[in-house]
Amino acid sequence: MPRLLLLFAIIVSQGLAFDVVESETLPVSDGPIGGTHIRLARTQEAPEPEVSGSPILPLDKFTREAQATVAEGPYPNIYWLFVDSTAVAGQPIPLTTRARDRRAKVDPSRWLIDRSDYPIADTALQRIVDLGLTIRHASRYLKAVAVTADPAQIAQAATLPFVKQVHTLRSLMAPIPPEVKFDRGHHRKPAIDFGYGQSLTQNRILQADRLHQMGITGRGVMIGVFDTGFDTDHPALSGASIVARYDFINQDTSVSENECTGSGTQNYHGTLVHGVIAAFAADTMIGVAPDADFVLAKTEIVCGGTEIKLEEDNWIAAAEWADSIGADIITSSLSYTQFTDSGSYTLDDMDGNTALITIAADIAASKNIIVVTSAGNSRGTSWNSVGAPADGDSVLAIGAVWPDSTLAGFSSPGPTADGRIKPDVTTMGAAIYTIRPEPNGGFTFAQGTSFSAPLVAGGAALALQYDQSLTAEQFRQLARSTASQAESPDNDLGYGLFNAFRSSGVATLAEIDTIRVTVGELREVPFTVTGNNGTMPRLSLREPPAGVVLHDFGDGSGFLSVTGSSDNPPQVSFRLIAEFDRYSDSTTIYLETFVPTDRQVFAGPNPFIDSVRFFVDPSVGPLKSVSVFNVSGEKIWEKVNSHPGSTDSIREWTMLAWNGRNQQGDPAAAGVYMAVVTTGRQQVVLKLLKSN
């Protein structure tokens, strides 16, 4: 006899198949399951489930993990019952006006209504209840029902004609909260009077402070924060607009209770995260979007000091809830990899299509919600990659940098299992100043990508306030395209440092590459103002060098005419400024001027301060190497082209720069240096002078 059937035979023979609930009403949620307010009870005419004989397990419907759960216990367990289209209701869930308005930005006529908005039918849920199973949650996103059942019950449920597959789930999917209570707080004084205190650096690295000075503080934008719990009584949150809250762990509306007796850990993390966005304490700490409306979901359990899969399923329930009431943004500071219970993921699962939380996150994003999550803190560990839901293709995964903008040593790298770049963007994730819950209270510094994610979520709220027509997909594209290394993304910083100012669509000056001219040469360098604010800027130059003239077309574009002048030093910088009604933007332009030469190999600028470039005429072949020696004859730096004929090297090896540092990266002292430049056809010695 197969092991599963043998186990069932033993259970049934001992009278342990299941306990029949005697009360008329089964223990299910009063809240909306599948989108309607119902209270399911076993119908009186329904027959008692069969308990005699060995239950037959339809193995084709059970995943391997589910089979193992049934065989090994303990009992009862929680399972997912994935259902087919015959178990889906004929009408979509009701949406709040706010949710419809959010979706209408993308789909004005149908509000993005699709299959994921149709709940599981009450009749299907009733048939499950009639078998003695307890329904924990019915997910419209996944078309699956989370149930508590023993082996005999789950075997019978699997035979229902609408059940497609059974997955194990040793964790609870909390039901949707029964109602939304709006208790809008009072908004605060104008942002222009902010005093940032210790939170200045984290706001400035985002350039959120520039938006604050324009009066952009997140007003009218709804942010869903999913975390461990929240001390909403903190003085810095006294005016915070918390419009809805729900505890998906305990199934009530209190998100501040601390279940961890004596440890104070349950609401600690969530309070810190919420404070990064919402806190307002003048001259002490200012959140990124303190005037936003907040939806607080308590989804994570930390009393045991571990992340477990229960948190993942709570997240899915919270996402469906936040979607239905109109959240514009969801931010969560989690990154799932492995769990202390069953269902651990592997790196191969981080493909954007396997983890349930990732699937749900992408569905939420398809509803025009900006979904932001931490990339994770696993760099250097055995995992050493992003977790779920950061692997989602529509999820903004946020990495971390130190306050000096260098990569934080803990920030999880990409790529995803299917080769996509992650994280998407990065921002400050160390020395983050935020609020601290009772009993200690006050403020504290925190570290981790847990605090990078809410910074970006707050920046997203500023963007949505500035441009109310902005869609989630447009913001995701702006966040990436305006980041610091958008042209050369990698799997450490992603597309680079997130810039809240530029990603909001505020009109800004496009960057201008270094201008290089020889004396007497004339160049025209075009420029444009990108973004949208409805007015044309006033353009000017600050400290322009000789030979530089501004030509303004009056429509936010123009060009610089640059004539190489011997009056200019070899390297000089100046600024192009665009002044708008409420703010100004500028870009720094670097000009390098060379003295004309007939030489086939030369260096410039020379003398130089920071860096010098070596130029080779193609007639003498490509660069093979450049070696730099000090006056003592010691070689301090060398660059060798191992493939002299290749085209994948810098400028095809007709130009190479030395950054004025030795091979170890230390700055070279000011003074005279000799450079030996070897090409395909000759070797030239050049004298260089490095100035202070």
C-alpha positions in Angstrom: 0.0 0.0 0.0 1.4 3.5 -0.9 2.7 5.4 2.1 0.0 8.1 1.9 -2.9 5.6 1.8 -1.3 3.6 4.5 -1.1 6.7 6.7 -4.8 7.5 6.0 -5.8 4.0 6.8 -4.0 4.2 10.2 -5.6 7.6 10.9 -9.1 6.5 10.0 -8.8 3.2 11.8 -7.9 5.1 15.0 -10.9 7.4 14.6 -8.7 10.4 14.0 -9.8 11.5 10.5 -11.2 14.8 11.7 -13.3 16.5 14.3 -16.8 17.5 13.3 -17.6 21.0 14.3 -20.9 20.9 16.4 -21.7 24.6 16.3 -23.9 25.8 13.6 -21.4 28.4 12.4 -17.8 27.5 11.4 -14.8 29.6 12.5 -14.5 31.9 9.5 -14.0 35.6 9.1 -16.8 38.1 9.3 -14.9 40.1 6.7 -15.3 40.0 3.0 -14.0 36.8 1.5 -13.8 36.9 -2.2 -15.1 40.4 -2.2 -18.4 40.1 -0.3 -19.3 40.3 3.3 -20.4 36.7 4.2 -20.3 34.4 7.2 -20.1 30.8 6.0 -21.8 28.0 7.8 -22.1 24.4 7.0 -25.4 23.9 5.3 -27.8 21.7 7.3 -28.6 19.5 4.3 -24.9 18.8 3.6 -23.9 15.2 4.5 -21.2 14.6 7.0 -17.9 13.9 5.3 -17.1 10.2 4.9 -14.7 9.0 7.6 -14.7 5.3 7.1 -12.2 3.5 4.9 -9.0 4.9 3.4 -9.4 8.3 1.7 -8.2 8.3 -1.8 -5.7 11.1 -2.5 -5.8 12.4 -6.1 -2.0 12.7 -6.5 -2.2 14.5 -9.8 -3.7 17.5 -7.9 -1.1 17.6 -5.1 2.3 19.2 -5.5 5.2 17.2 -4.1 5.4 19.5 -1.2 1.7 19.1 -0.4 2.1 15.3 -0.6 4.9 15.4 1.9 2.9 17.6 4.2 0.0 15.2 4.2 2.3 12.2 4.8 4.4 13.8 7.5 2.0 16.0 9.5 1.6 17.6 12.0 -2.2 17.9 11.7 -4.1 19.9 10.8 -2.2 22.0 8.2 -3.0 24.9 6.1 -3.2 24.4 2.3 -3.9 26.4 -0.8 -6.7 25.2 -3.0 -6.2 26.6 -6.4 -9.5 26.7 -8.3 -10.6 26.9 -11.9 -12.9 29.4 -13.7 -16.1 27.5 -12.7 -15.5 28.6 -9.1 -15.2 32.3 -9.9 -18.0 34.8 -9.2 -19.7 36.5 -12.0 -19.1 40.1 -10.8 -15.8 41.8 -9.8 -15.2 43.1 -6.3 -16.6 46.6 -5.4 -13.9 49.3 -5.6 -13.8 52.6 -3.7 -14.0 55.8 -5.8 -10.4 56.4 -5.0 -9.4 53.0 -6.3 -11.4 53.5 -9.5 -9.8 56.9 -10.0 -6.3 55.5 -9.6 -7.0 52.7 -12.1 -8.7 55.2 -14.5 -5.4 56.9 -15.2 -4.5 53.9 -17.3 -7.9 52.5 -18.3 -10.7 55.2 -18.0 -13.5 53.0 -19.2 -12.9 49.7 -17.5 -10.7 50.7 -14.5 -8.3 47.8 -15.3 -10.9 45.2 -14.3 -9.6 41.8 -15.2 -9.7 38.2 -14.0 -7.8 39.1 -10.8 -10.7 41.3 -9.7 -13.3 38.5 -9.7 -13.5 36.8 -6.3 -14.1 33.1 -5.7 -17.8 32.4 -5.7 -19.7 32.0 -2.5 -21.1 28.7 -3.7 -17.6 27.3 -4.1 -16.6 28.5 -0.7 -19.7 26.9 0.8 -18.9 23.6 -0.7 -15.4 23.7 0.9 -16.9 24.6 4.3 -19.4 21.8 4.0 -16.6 19.3 3.9 -15.5 20.5 7.4 -12.5 22.7 6.3 -12.0 26.1 7.8 -11.4 28.9 5.3 -8.8 31.4 6.3 -8.7 33.5 3.1 -9.9 33.5 -0.4 -7.4 35.3 -2.7 -8.9 36.9 -5.8 -5.4 37.6 -7.1 -4.3 34.0 -7.0 -7.7 32.3 -7.4 -6.9 30.2 -4.4 -8.4 29.5 -1.0 -6.3 29.1 2.1 -7.8 26.4 4.3 -7.1 24.5 7.5 -7.6 20.8 7.1 -6.4 17.4 8.3 -5.4 14.7 5.7 -8.9 13.3 5.2 -10.4 16.7 4.8 -7.9 17.9 2.3 -8.2 14.6 0.3 -11.9 15.2 0.0 -11.5 18.8 -0.9 -9.2 17.9 -3.7 -11.9 15.8 -5.3 -14.1 18.9 -5.7 -14.5 19.4 -9.5 -13.3 23.0 -9.4 -10.1 22.4 -7.4 -7.2 22.3 -9.8 -4.2 21.9 -7.5 -3.4 21.7 -3.8 -0.3 23.5 -2.4 0.9 23.1 1.1 0.9 26.2 3.3 1.9 25.9 6.9 1.0 29.5 7.5 -2.1 31.5 7.9 -3.5 33.8 5.2 -5.4 36.5 7.2 -8.8 37.4 6.0 -9.6 40.8 4.5 -10.6 43.4 7.2 -14.3 43.9 7.5 -14.3 47.6 7.0 -12.2 50.7 6.4 -12.3 53.4 9.0 -11.1 56.8 7.8 -9.7 59.0 10.6 -7.8 61.7 8.7 -5.3 63.6 10.8 -4.5 67.3 10.6 -2.0 68.6 8.1 1.0 70.6 9.2 2.7 73.9 8.5 4.0 74.7 5.1 7.0 72.7 4.0 9.2 75.7 3.4 9.6 76.2 7.1 11.0 72.7 7.6 14.0 72.2 9.9 15.4 68.7 9.1 17.7 68.1 12.0 19.5 64.8 11.7 17.2 63.7 8.8 18.7 66.3 6.4 21.2 63.9 4.7 18.6 61.3 3.8 16.2 63.9 2.4 19.0 65.7 0.5 20.4 62.5 -1.1 16.9 62.0 -2.7 16.6 65.8 -3.5 13.3 65.5 -1.6 14.1 68.8 0.1 13.9 70.6 -3.2 10.4 69.3 -3.7 9.5 70.2 -0.1 10.5 73.8 -0.8 8.0 73.8 -3.6 5.3 72.7 -1.2 5.3 69.1 -2.5 5.0 66.9 0.6 2.9 64.0 -0.5 -0.5 65.5 0.2 -3.4 63.6 -1.4 -1.3 60.4 -2.0 -2.1 57.2 -0.2 0.7 54.9 0.8 0.3 51.4 2.1 3.0 50.4 4.6 3.2 46.7 5.3 5.4 45.8 8.3 5.5 44.4 11.9 3.3 46.9 13.7 3.3 50.6 14.4 3.5 52.9 17.4 1.0 55.4 16.0 1.1 57.4 19.3 4.6 58.6 18.8 4.6 62.4 19.1 6.2 62.9 15.7 3.2 61.1 14.2 0.6 63.2 16.1 -0.6 64.9 12.9 0.0 61.9 10.6 -3.0 61.1 8.3 -3.6 57.4 9.0 -6.8 56.6 7.0 -7.0 52.8 7.4 -5.2 50.1 9.5 -5.5 46.4 9.9 -3.6 43.7 11.8 -3.4 40.7 9.4 -1.8 38.6 12.1 -4.5 38.9 14.8 -7.3 39.9 12.5 -8.3 43.1 14.1 -7.8 46.8 13.6 -5.2 47.4 16.2 -1.7 47.7 14.6 0.2 48.9 17.7 -0.1 46.0 20.1 3.2 44.3 21.0 2.8 40.5 21.3 6.5 40.1 22.3 6.3 40.3 26.1 9.3 42.0 27.5 11.1 42.3 24.2 9.4 45.2 22.6 10.3 43.9 19.1 6.9 43.4 17.4 6.1 47.0 16.5 9.7 48.2 16.5 10.7 47.7 12.9 7.4 49.0 11.4 7.6 52.1 13.5 11.0 52.9 12.2 10.0 52.3 8.6 6.8 54.4 8.9 8.7 57.2 10.5 11.1 57.5 7.6 8.1 58.7 5.5 5.6 60.1 7.9 7.4 61.7 10.8 7.2 65.5 11.4 9.2 67.0 14.3 10.4 70.4 13.4 14.1 71.0 13.7 14.6 67.3 14.6 13.3 65.0 11.9 11.2 65.3 8.8 9.8 62.4 6.8 10.0 62.3 3.0 6.3 62.6 2.5 4.8 63.7 5.9 1.5 64.9 4.4 0.6 61.7 2.6 -2.3 59.5 3.7 -1.2 56.2 5.2 -2.7 52.7 5.1 -1.0 50.6 7.8 -1.0 46.8 7.5 0.5 44.6 10.2 1.8 41.6 8.3 5.0 40.4 9.8 5.8 38.3 12.9 9.1 38.8 14.5 8.6 37.7 18.1 10.6 34.5 17.4 13.3 36.5 15.7 12.8 34.9 12.3 10.9 35.6 9.1 8.4 32.9 8.3 6.1 32.3 5.4 3.1 33.5 7.3 4.3 37.0 6.6 4.3 36.3 2.8 0.7 35.3 2.8 -0.4 38.2 5.0 1.3 40.4 2.5 -0.9 39.0 -0.3 -4.0 39.7 1.8 -2.9 43.2 2.6 -2.1 43.9 -1.1 -5.6 43.0 -2.2 -7.1 45.1 0.6 -4.9 48.1 -0.2 -5.8 47.8 -3.9 -9.5 47.8 -3.2 -9.5 50.9 -1.0 -7.3 53.0 -3.3 -3.7 52.9 -2.2 -1.4 54.6 -4.8 1.8 53.1 -3.4 2.7 49.9 -1.5 6.0 49.8 0.4 7.3 46.8 2.3 10.7 46.3 3.9 11.1 42.6 3.4 12.9 40.2 1.1 11.9 36.6 1.4 14.5 33.9 0.7 14.1 31.0 3.1 11.7 30.3 5.9 11.8 28.5 9.2 8.8 26.3 8.1 8.2 24.5 4.9 8.3 26.2 1.5 11.9 27.5 1.3 12.8 29.2 -2.0 15.9 28.5 -4.0 17.8 31.0 -6.1 16.3 29.5 -9.2 12.9 30.5 -7.9 13.8 34.2 -8.0 12.6 34.5 -11.6 9.7 36.8 -11.0 7.1 34.1 -11.6 7.4 31.6 -8.8 7.1 33.1 -5.3 3.4 33.8 -4.5 4.3 37.2 -3.0 6.0 38.2 -6.2 3.1 37.1 -8.3 0.8 39.1 -6.1 3.1 42.2 -6.2 3.1 42.2 -10.0 -0.7 41.9 -10.0 -0.9 44.9 -7.7 1.4 46.8 -9.9 -0.8 46.0 -12.9 -3.6 47.9 -11.0 -1.6 51.1 -11.3 0.0 50.8 -7.8 3.7 51.7 -7.4 5.1 48.6 -5.5 8.3 49.3 -3.7 10.3 46.8 -1.7 13.7 46.2 -0.2 16.3 44.4 -2.2 17.5 42.7 0.9 20.6 42.6 3.1 22.2 39.3 1.9 25.3 40.5 0.1 28.2 38.2 1.1 25.9 35.5 2.5 25.3 32.1 1.0 22.2 33.6 -0.7 23.9 36.7 -2.0 21.0 37.9 -4.2 17.6 39.6 -4.0 14.7 37.8 -2.5 10.9 37.9 -3.1 9.1 40.1 -4.1 12.1 42.1 -5.2 12.5 39.7 -8.2 9.2 41.0 -9.7 9.6 42.7 -13.1 7.0 45.4 -12.1 8.4 45.8 -8.5 10.9 48.5 -7.7 13.6 46.7 -5.7 15.7 49.2 -3.7 19.3 48.7 -2.7 21.3 50.7 -0.2 24.3 53.0 -0.2 26.3 54.7 2.6 25.7 58.4 3.3 28.6 59.1 0.9 26.7 57.4 -1.9 29.0 54.4 -2.1 27.6 50.9 -2.1 26.6 49.5 1.3 28.4 46.2 2.0 25.1 44.5 3.0 22.9 45.5 0.0 21.8 42.4 -1.9 23.0 42.2 -5.5 21.3 41.0 -8.6 20.6 39.6 -11.1 17.3 37.7 -10.9 17.3 34.0 -11.9 16.2 34.9 -15.4 19.0 37.5 -15.8 17.2 40.9 -15.2 19.1 43.7 -13.5 18.3 44.2 -9.8 18.1 46.2 -7.7 16.3 48.8 -9.7 17.7 51.8 -7.9 19.5 52.6 -4.7 19.4 55.2 -2.0 20.8 55.8 1.5 20.4 52.8 3.7 22.7 53.5 6.6 22.6 56.2 9.3 18.9 56.7 8.6 17.4 58.9 11.2 13.9 58.0 12.3 11.4 57.6 15.2 11.6 54.9 17.8 8.6 53.3 19.6 7.9 53.1 23.2 9.2 52.2 25.8 12.3 54.1 24.8 10.7 56.4 22.4 12.4 59.4 20.8 14.6 59.0 17.7 17.3 56.7 16.6 19.6 55.8 13.7 18.9 52.7 11.6 20.6 50.7 8.9 19.5 48.3 6.1 17.6 48.2 2.8 14.5 48.2 5.1 15.0 51.9 5.3 16.0 52.5 1.7 12.6 51.3 0.4 10.4 53.8 2.4 12.7 56.6 1.3 11.9 55.8 -2.4 8.2 55.2 -1.6 8.1 58.7 0.0 9.8 60.1 -3.1 7.1 58.3 -5.3 4.4 60.1 -3.2 6.0 63.4 -4.0 6.1 62.6 -7.7 2.4 61.6 -7.6 1.4 64.9 -5.9 3.4 66.9 -8.4 2.0 65.2 -11.4 -1.3 63.6 -10.6 -1.6 62.1 -14.1 1.6 60.0 -13.6 1.0 56.3 -13.8 2.9 53.6 -11.9 4.6 52.3 -15.0 5.6 55.9 -16.0 7.1 56.4 -12.5 9.0 53.2 -12.7 10.5 54.3 -15.9 11.3 57.7 -14.6 12.9 56.3 -11.5 15.3 54.2 -13.5 15.9 56.7 -16.4 16.7 59.6 -14.1 19.0 57.7 -11.7 22.7 58.3 -11.5 23.9 55.5 -13.8 20.9 55.1 -16.1 23.2 54.6 -19.1 25.3 51.9 -17.5 23.2 49.9 -15.0 24.7 47.0 -13.0 23.7 44.5 -10.4 25.1 46.4 -7.5 23.5 49.9 -7.7 21.0 49.0 -10.4 20.3 52.1 -12.5 21.9 54.2 -9.8 21.0 56.6 -7.0 17.3 57.5 -7.0 16.5 61.1 -7.6 13.0 62.1 -6.3 13.3 65.5 -7.9 14.0 64.3 -11.4 11.7 61.3 -11.2 8.8 63.5 -10.4 8.8 64.9 -13.9 9.8 68.4 -12.6 11.4 70.3 -15.5 15.2 69.9 -15.2 18.3 70.6 -17.3 19.7 67.6 -19.1 23.3 66.9 -18.3 25.9 68.1 -20.8 29.0 66.0 -21.5 32.5 67.4 -21.1 33.3 69.8 -23.9 36.7 69.4 -25.5 38.1 72.0 -28.0 41.4 73.1 -29.3 42.4 76.7 -29.4 40.6 78.5 -32.2 38.1 75.7 -32.7 34.3 76.5 -32.7 31.8 74.0 -31.4 28.0 74.3 -30.9 26.7 72.3 -27.9 22.9 71.9 -27.8 20.9 71.5 -24.5 17.3 71.0 -23.5 15.1 71.3 -20.4 13.3 68.0 -19.8 10.1 67.4 -17.7 7.0 69.4 -17.3 6.0 72.4 -15.1 4.0 74.5 -17.6 6.4 77.5 -17.7 9.5 78.3 -19.7 12.7 78.9 -17.6 15.0 81.9 -17.6 18.4 80.7 -18.7 21.8 82.1 -17.7 25.5 81.1 -17.3 27.4 81.5 -14.1 31.1 82.2 -14.4 31.4 81.3 -18.1 35.0 81.0 -19.4 36.3 82.9 -22.4 34.7 82.0 -25.7 31.5 80.6 -24.3 28.2 82.2 -25.4 24.6 81.1 -24.5 21.9 81.0 -27.2 18.4 80.7 -25.7 15.6 79.6 -28.1 12.9 80.6 -25.5 11.3 77.2 -25.5 13.5 75.5 -22.9 16.2 74.6 -25.4 19.2 76.3 -26.9 22.9 75.8 -27.5 26.3 77.0 -26.3 28.8 78.3 -28.9 32.2 77.4 -27.5 35.4 78.8 -29.1 38.7 77.4 -27.8 40.6 80.2 -26.1 44.2 80.3 -25.0 43.0 82.6 -22.2 41.3 79.5 -20.5 43.2 77.1 -18.3 43.4 73.5 -19.6 40.4 72.5 -17.4 37.6 74.8 -16.2 34.0 74.4 -15.1 31.0 76.6 -15.2 27.2 76.3 -14.7 24.1 76.6 -16.8 21.1 77.7 -14.7 17.4 77.4 -15.5 15.2 79.5 -13.2 11.5 78.6 -12.8 8.8 80.4 -10.7 9.2 78.2 -7.6 12.7 76.7 -8.1 15.8 76.6 -10.2 17.9 73.8 -11.6 21.5 73.9 -12.9 24.0 71.6 -14.5 27.8 71.9 -14.2 29.7 71.9 -17.5 33.4 71.0 -17.8 35.5 72.5 -20.6 38.9 71.2 -21.7 41.0 73.3 -24.0 43.9 71.8 -26.0 46.8 73.6 -27.8 46.8 72.5 -31.5 49.5 69.8 -32.3 50.7 67.9 -35.4 51.9 65.1 -33.2 50.4 61.7 -33.7 50.6 60.9 -29.9 49.9 63.6 -27.3 48.4 64.2 -23.9 46.1 66.8 -22.6 45.3 68.9 -20.8 48.9 69.3 -19.7 49.5 70.6 -17.0 46.5 68.9 -15.4 44.9 68.8 -12.0 42.7 65.7 -11.7 43.1 63.7 -14.9 45.0 63.7 -18.2 44.1 61.9 -21.5 46.3 60.3 -24.0 45.4 60.6 -27.7 46.6 58.4 -30.5 46.1 59.0 -34.2 44.8 55.9 -35.9 47.6 56.1 -38.4 50.1 54.8 -35.8 47.8 51.9 -34.7 45.8 51.4 -31.5 47.1 51.9 -28.0 48.9 48.9 -26.6 49.9 50.3 -23.2 50.5 53.5 -21.2 52.9 53.4 -18.3 53.4 56.4 -15.9 56.7 56.8 -14.0 57.6 59.3 -11.2 60.9 61.3 -11.2 62.6 58.4 -9.4 61.9 56.1 -12.3 59.3 54.1 -10.3 56.3 52.9 -12.4 53.2 54.0 -10.4 50.5 53.2 -12.9 50.0 51.2 -16.1 47.2 50.2 -18.4 47.7 47.4 -20.9 45.4 46.5 -23.8 45.5 42.7 -24.0 43.6 42.8 -27.3 45.2 45.6 -29.3 43.0 45.0 -32.3 39.7 44.8 -30.4 36.8 47.3 -30.5 35.5 46.6 -27.0 38.0 48.8 -25.2 37.8 52.5 -24.3 37.3 54.5 -27.5 38.8 51.6 -29.4 42.0 52.4 -27.7 42.6 55.7 -29.5 42.1 57.6 -26.2 42.9 56.6 -22.7 42.6 58.6 -19.4 44.8 58.5 -16.3 43.0 59.7 -13.2 46.1 61.0 -11.5 46.2 58.0 -9.0 48.7 55.2 -8.5 47.8 51.6 -9.2 46.5 51.2 -5.6 44.1 54.1 -6.2 45.9 56.6 -4.0 46.2 60.2 -5.4 49.6 60.9 -6.9 51.5 63.9 -5.6 51.8 67.1 -7.6 54.9 67.1 -9.8 56.5 65.9 -12.9 55.8 62.5 -14.4 56.9 60.6 -17.5 54.4 58.6 -19.6 55.5 55.9 -22.0 52.9 55.4 -24.6 53.2 52.3 -26.8 51.1 52.0 -29.9 51.0 49.4 -32.7 53.8 51.2 -34.6 55.8 53.4 -32.2 56.7 54.2 -28.6 56.6 57.8 -27.3 57.7 59.3 -24.0 55.6 62.3 -22.9 56.4 64.7 -20.0 53.4 65.4 -17.7 52.9 68.1 -15.0 50.4 67.4 -12.3 49.3 70.6 -10.5 47.5 71.1 -7.2 
